[in-house]
């Protein structure tokens, strides 16, 4: 289990390779490729990438040193989580906010989160990533915006955990600069000056951000929300992101309370505010994106601004339902996010795809929202949201990030369509997960992680945090 932040050298864009050996993942029970390719014959993996996609009855073009018989597995691209708050695994199902909506939920939790210590964050990040990995997730975006005194190296801590677990991550350097004394929502102990935010953002980009296909760790800039960040900090972050060619992330249009706040403080609706600070661009992805009107959806699509749909959190906090099909029709990239583990309260991407399927069917009907479409949001759609064209599909040249599920539990007995069964029968745990050509989950267990020890220490940290 990770015990300290990693010391980093200059970042590279190389993809780890196990040994250069070729692996045939042979004849899966079924395969969802997120494209039109037929992978019923399996995949050939070499040097951390997909070398061949084989149709029914096809053989690899050259001998493979290793073979994995996948006849009892449903094969998917690794799932991609586009919005999370790892630290919140320490405040799941906390009674004082179990029945609250967003603003009272936040005001009750901010003082608790302000007590976070470095080891707390390390444990919380490990727990979140482990849970995601077990659910078939290979890439995760985290939005960390809490930097109380003593936690200034929060992103460094997260980088260490990501590397230890062998996953991919987009770690966003979040921020809050508008505290209660100035009309914002967070307490003053959780806010930072714009100067401190920007200096640390530049440091993190220079130290950790990897570019190009196969990148394992990327950095993005992520002022938290209109009600916790000044306009000046938003605009400065946009300028810095453009200068260093990194992505931008924030919460937007999550609740009607947020809309009212923007109108009262800025005299603008949320998308107008976004444009006013230089964020209406294809560099940006938005958490939630629920309360947009038709004209705003069209503007987002024209700009290429993406949306992370978080169905479970939106239902848990009674925030509303994103207009996902209309966003997609307008040209908005849409992916899925589990959101924070204090508003979900899980970190499970395959269950999030199931929730997206059902919630969006309530709006658009069953025929328009198929199982394949929901899985597409969790894979290829999420890759587009994070600006990754090397992930999210089973295709030659793509990164070898895979999730394999077995259908041998009672919940699947009597099912007929293996792809549909994953969502309709409620798959919640992958049997095998590969990241960059390396098995990170084998036989339902994370390689080289003492899960029992993690749970014991994580529970103790959670108890200590909420009890002061």
C-alpha positions in Angstrom: 0.0 0.0 0.0 1.4 3.5 -0.8 2.9 5.2 2.1 4.3 8.5 0.9 4.2 10.9 -2.0 6.4 10.0 -5.0 9.5 11.8 -5.9 9.3 12.7 -9.5 11.7 13.2 -12.3 10.8 14.9 -15.5 7.6 13.4 -17.0 7.7 11.3 -20.1 5.0 10.2 -22.5 6.2 6.6 -22.7 3.9 3.7 -22.0 5.1 1.0 -19.6 5.5 -2.4 -21.3 5.7 -5.6 -19.4 8.4 -7.4 -21.4 7.7 -6.9 -25.2 5.9 -10.3 -25.3 2.8 -10.7 -27.4 -0.4 -11.7 -25.6 -3.5 -13.1 -27.3 -6.7 -12.5 -25.3 -8.5 -15.3 -27.0 -12.1 -15.7 -28.0 -14.0 -13.8 -25.4 -17.6 -14.7 -24.5 -18.5 -11.3 -25.9 -16.8 -8.0 -26.7 -17.9 -4.4 -26.7 -15.4 -2.4 -28.7 -17.1 1.1 -28.6 -16.8 1.1 -32.4 -17.9 -1.1 -35.3 -15.0 -3.6 -35.1 -15.6 -7.3 -34.4 -13.5 -8.6 -31.5 -15.1 -12.0 -31.1 -11.7 -13.6 -31.9 -10.0 -11.5 -29.2 -7.1 -9.1 -29.1 -3.4 -9.2 -29.5 -1.5 -7.1 -27.0 2.1 -6.0 -27.4 4.2 -3.2 -25.9 1.3 -1.9 -23.9 -1.0 -1.4 -26.9 -3.6 -3.3 -28.9 -1.8 -4.6 -31.9 -4.6 -6.6 -33.5 -8.4 -6.9 -33.2 -9.5 -10.4 -34.3 -12.9 -11.3 -35.7 -14.6 -14.7 -35.4 -12.3 -17.5 -36.3 -9.3 -15.2 -37.0 -5.8 -16.0 -35.8 -3.0 -13.6 -34.8 -0.8 -12.6 -37.7 2.3 -13.9 -35.9 2.9 -16.3 -33.0 2.1 -15.0 -29.5 4.2 -16.0 -26.5 1.3 -15.9 -24.1 -2.5 -16.7 -24.4 -5.3 -15.8 -22.0 -8.4 -17.9 -22.7 -11.3 -15.4 -22.4 -14.2 -17.7 -23.2 -15.9 -17.0 -19.9 -15.3 -13.2 -20.0 -17.0 -10.2 -21.4 -14.4 -7.9 -22.8 -14.6 -4.1 -22.6 -12.3 -1.2 -23.1 -11.1 0.0 -19.6 -13.8 2.3 -18.2 -13.0 5.9 -17.8 -14.2 8.1 -14.9 -14.3 11.8 -15.7 -15.2 13.4 -12.4 -14.5 12.4 -8.8 -13.3 13.7 -5.4 -11.2 11.0 -4.0 -10.9 12.5 -0.5 -14.6 12.1 0.0 -14.3 8.4 0.5 -13.7 9.3 4.2 -17.2 10.9 4.6 -19.5 8.4 2.9 -23.1 8.1 4.2 -22.5 10.7 7.0 -25.8 11.1 8.8 -25.9 14.9 9.0 -25.9 15.2 5.2 -27.6 11.9 4.2 -30.8 13.8 3.3 -29.4 17.2 2.2 -29.2 18.9 -1.2 -26.0 20.4 -2.5 -25.6 23.8 -0.7 -26.4 22.5 2.9 -24.5 19.3 2.1 -21.4 21.4 1.3 -21.7 23.8 4.2 -21.9 20.9 6.7 -19.0 19.0 5.2 -16.5 21.8 4.5 -15.5 22.1 8.2 -14.9 18.3 8.3 -12.9 18.2 5.1 -10.8 21.2 6.4 -9.3 18.7 8.9 -7.8 16.5 6.2 -4.2 15.5 6.8 -1.7 14.1 4.3 -2.1 10.5 5.4 -5.9 10.9 5.3 -5.7 12.0 1.7 -3.4 9.1 0.8 -5.7 6.6 2.2 -8.8 8.2 0.7 -7.1 8.3 -2.7 -6.0 4.7 -2.5 -9.5 3.5 -1.5 -11.1 5.4 -4.3 -8.7 4.2 -7.0 -8.9 0.6 -5.7 -12.7 0.6 -5.8 -12.6 2.1 -9.3 -10.0 -0.5 -10.5 -12.1 -3.4 -9.2 -15.1 -2.0 -11.1 -13.2 -2.1 -14.4 -12.0 1.5 -14.4 -8.5 2.1 -15.8 -8.4 5.9 -16.0 -9.8 8.4 -13.5 -10.0 12.1 -13.3 -10.0 13.6 -9.8 -11.0 17.1 -8.8 -9.1 18.0 -5.6 -9.7 21.6 -4.5 -9.0 21.4 -0.7 -5.6 22.6 0.4 -5.8 23.5 4.2 -2.6 24.2 6.0 -0.4 21.1 6.0 -2.0 19.7 2.8 -0.3 21.9 0.3 1.3 18.8 -1.5 -2.1 17.1 -2.0 -1.6 16.5 -5.7 1.9 15.1 -5.2 0.4 12.6 -2.7 -2.2 11.6 -5.3 0.5 11.1 -8.0 2.3 8.7 -5.7 -0.9 6.6 -5.2 -1.7 6.5 -8.9 1.8 5.3 -9.8 1.7 2.7 -7.0 -1.5 1.2 -8.3 -0.5 1.4 -12.0 -3.5 3.3 -13.2 -3.9 6.3 -15.4 -5.2 9.6 -14.0 -6.0 13.2 -14.9 -5.3 14.9 -11.6 -6.8 18.4 -11.5 -5.3 21.1 -9.4 -8.5 22.4 -8.0 -8.8 25.6 -6.0 -11.1 27.8 -3.9 -10.4 31.5 -3.5 -13.9 32.9 -2.6 -14.6 32.2 1.1 -17.5 33.1 3.4 -16.0 36.4 4.3 -16.3 37.5 0.7 -19.7 36.0 -0.1 -18.6 32.5 -1.1 -19.7 29.2 0.3 -16.5 27.6 1.8 -15.0 28.6 5.2 -11.9 30.9 5.1 -9.6 28.1 6.3 -10.1 26.2 3.0 -9.4 29.0 0.5 -6.1 30.1 -1.0 -4.8 33.3 -2.7 -4.8 33.4 -6.4 -1.0 33.8 -6.4 -0.5 30.6 -4.4 -3.0 28.7 -6.6 -1.3 29.7 -9.9 2.3 29.1 -8.6 1.4 25.6 -7.5 -0.4 24.9 -10.7 2.7 25.8 -12.7 4.8 23.6 -10.5 2.6 20.6 -10.9 2.3 21.0 -14.7 6.1 21.2 -15.0 6.7 18.3 -12.6 4.1 15.7 -13.5 2.1 16.4 -16.7 2.8 13.8 -19.4 1.9 14.4 -23.0 1.1 12.2 -25.9 -0.3 8.7 -26.4 0.1 6.5 -23.4 0.4 9.2 -20.8 -0.2 7.8 -17.3 -0.5 11.1 -15.3 -1.8 14.3 -16.6 -2.5 17.6 -14.8 -5.5 19.9 -15.4 -6.5 23.2 -13.8 -9.8 23.1 -11.9 -11.2 26.1 -9.9 -14.0 24.5 -8.0 -17.2 26.4 -8.8 -18.7 29.8 -9.4 -19.6 30.0 -5.7 -16.1 29.2 -4.4 -13.7 31.0 -6.8 -13.3 34.6 -7.8 -13.8 35.7 -11.4 -10.1 36.7 -11.5 -8.9 33.2 -10.5 -11.1 31.7 -13.2 -9.7 33.9 -15.9 -6.1 33.5 -14.7 -6.5 29.7 -14.7 -7.8 29.8 -18.3 -4.8 31.9 -19.4 -2.4 29.5 -17.6 -4.0 26.4 -19.1 -3.7 27.9 -22.6 -0.1 28.9 -22.1 0.8 25.4 -20.9 -1.6 23.5 -23.1 -3.5 21.6 -20.4 -7.2 21.1 -19.8 -9.7 23.0 -17.6 -12.3 21.6 -15.3 -15.0 22.9 -13.0 -18.5 22.3 -11.6 -21.2 24.1 -13.6 -25.0 24.2 -13.8 -25.3 21.5 -11.2 -28.2 23.0 -9.3 -30.7 25.9 -9.6 -29.1 27.4 -6.4 -25.9 27.8 -8.4 -27.8 29.5 -11.2 -29.3 31.9 -8.8 -25.9 32.6 -7.2 -24.4 33.4 -10.7 -27.3 35.7 -11.5 -27.1 37.5 -8.2 -23.3 37.9 -8.0 -22.3 38.2 -11.6 -25.6 39.2 -13.4 -25.0 36.2 -15.7 -26.4 32.7 -16.3 -23.8 30.0 -16.0 -22.8 29.7 -19.6 -22.5 33.4 -20.0 -20.3 33.5 -17.0 -18.2 30.6 -18.4 -17.7 32.6 -21.6 -16.9 35.8 -19.7 -13.9 34.2 -18.0 -12.5 32.5 -21.1 -13.7 29.0 -20.4 -16.1 28.4 -23.3 -13.6 26.3 -25.3 -12.8 22.7 -26.2 -10.1 22.7 -23.5 -12.9 22.6 -20.9 -15.0 19.9 -19.4 -17.8 20.5 -16.9 -18.9 18.4 -13.9 -22.7 17.8 -14.0 -24.0 20.2 -16.7 -27.6 19.8 -15.8 -29.4 23.2 -16.0 -28.7 24.4 -19.5 -31.4 25.8 -21.9 -31.5 25.0 -25.6 -29.4 28.0 -26.6 -26.8 27.2 -24.0 -26.5 23.6 -25.2 -26.0 24.8 -28.7 -23.2 27.2 -27.6 -21.5 24.5 -25.6 -21.6 22.2 -28.6 -20.2 24.9 -31.0 -17.3 25.4 -28.6 -16.7 21.7 -28.1 -17.0 22.1 -24.3 -17.5 18.6 -22.7 -19.7 17.4 -19.9 -19.1 14.8 -17.2 -22.5 13.2 -16.5 -22.8 12.1 -12.9 -26.2 10.4 -12.6 -25.9 8.8 -9.1 -24.8 12.0 -7.5 -27.4 14.1 -9.3 -30.1 11.7 -8.0 -28.6 11.5 -4.5 -28.5 15.3 -4.1 -31.8 15.8 -6.0 -29.9 18.2 -8.4 -31.7 17.2 -11.7 -31.2 15.2 -14.8 -28.7 16.2 -17.5 -30.0 16.5 -21.1 -27.5 14.0 -22.4 -28.9 13.2 -25.8 -29.5 16.8 -26.6 -25.9 17.7 -25.5 -24.5 15.0 -27.7 -26.7 16.0 -30.7 -25.3 19.6 -30.3 -21.7 18.2 -30.5 -20.9 18.2 -26.8 -18.6 15.3 -25.8 -20.3 13.4 -22.9 -18.7 11.0 -20.5 -19.5 9.6 -17.1 -18.3 10.4 -13.6 -19.0 8.8 -10.3 -18.5 12.2 -8.5 -17.4 12.3 -4.9 -17.8 9.4 -2.7 -19.9 11.5 -0.2 -22.6 12.1 -2.8 -22.6 8.8 -4.7 -21.5 7.1 -2.2 -19.5 4.6 -4.3 -16.6 4.7 -6.7 -17.9 2.1 -9.1 -17.9 2.8 -12.9 -19.8 -0.2 -14.2 -22.6 0.6 -11.8 -22.5 4.3 -12.9 -23.0 3.2 -16.5 -26.1 1.2 -15.3 -27.4 4.3 -13.5 -26.9 6.4 -16.5 -28.8 3.9 -18.6 -31.8 4.0 -16.3 -31.9 7.7 -15.6 -31.6 8.7 -19.2 -34.3 6.2 -20.2 -36.7 8.1 -18.0 -36.1 11.2 -20.1 -35.7 9.7 -23.6 -37.1 6.2 -23.6 -35.6 2.7 -23.7 -35.1 2.6 -27.5 -33.0 5.8 -27.6 -30.8 4.8 -24.6 -29.4 1.3 -25.3 -27.0 -0.6 -23.1 -24.3 -0.1 -25.8 -24.9 3.7 -25.7 -24.4 3.8 -21.9 -21.2 1.7 -22.2 -20.1 4.1 -24.9 -20.4 7.0 -22.5 -18.2 5.2 -20.0 -15.5 4.4 -22.5 -15.1 6.3 -25.8 -17.3 9.2 -24.6 -15.3 9.6 -21.4 -12.0 9.4 -23.4 -13.2 12.3 -25.6 -14.1 14.3 -22.5 -10.6 14.0 -21.1 -9.0 14.8 -24.5 -7.7 11.3 -24.9 -7.8 9.7 -28.4 -5.6 6.8 -27.4 -8.1 5.3 -24.9 -11.7 4.1 -24.7 -11.9 1.7 -27.7 -10.8 -1.7 -28.7 -8.9 -0.9 -31.9 -5.4 -1.3 -33.3 -3.0 1.3 -31.9 -5.1 2.1 -28.8 -3.7 1.6 -25.4 -4.1 -1.9 -23.9 -6.5 -0.8 -21.1 -9.1 -3.5 -20.7 -11.8 -4.8 -18.3 -13.0 -8.4 -18.3 -16.1 -9.5 -16.5 -17.4 -13.0 -15.7 -21.1 -13.8 -15.7 -21.0 -16.8 -13.4 -22.8 -15.3 -10.4 -26.4 -16.0 -9.5 -27.4 -12.5 -10.6 -26.5 -13.5 -14.2 -28.2 -16.9 -14.2 -30.7 -17.0 -17.0 -29.3 -14.1 -18.9 -28.8 -14.3 -22.7 -27.1 -11.2 -24.1 -23.7 -10.9 -22.3 -23.3 -7.2 -23.1 -26.8 -6.3 -21.9 -26.4 -8.5 -18.8 -23.5 -6.4 -17.5 -25.8 -3.5 -17.0 -29.3 -5.0 -16.7 -28.2 -7.7 -14.2 -26.0 -5.3 -12.3 -22.3 -6.3 -12.7 -20.3 -4.5 -10.0 -16.8 -6.1 -10.1 -14.4 -7.0 -12.8 -12.5 -10.3 -12.8 -9.6 -9.0 -14.8 -8.3 -5.5 -15.5 -5.4 -4.5 -17.6 -3.7 -1.1 -17.7 -1.0 -0.3 -20.3 -0.6 -4.0 -21.0 -0.2 -5.1 -17.4 -2.7 -7.0 -15.3 -3.7 -4.8 -12.4 -6.6 -7.0 -11.3 -6.4 -10.8 -11.5 -9.1 -13.2 -10.4 -11.0 -10.3 -8.8 -8.2 -9.0 -6.6 -5.8 -6.0 -7.1 -2.3 -7.1 -7.7 0.1 -6.2 -4.9 -2.4 -4.4 -2.6 -3.3 -5.5 0.9 -7.0 -4.6 0.7 -7.8 -5.7 4.3 -5.1 -3.5 5.7 -6.2 -0.6 3.6 -9.8 -0.9 4.8 -8.8 -1.1 8.4 -6.7 2.1 8.3 -9.1 3.9 6.0 -12.0 3.2 8.4 -10.0 4.5 11.3 -9.1 7.7 9.5 -12.7 8.3 8.5 -13.8 7.9 12.1 -11.1 10.3 13.3 -11.9 12.9 10.6 -15.7 13.2 11.4 -15.2 13.1 15.1 -12.6 15.8 15.2 
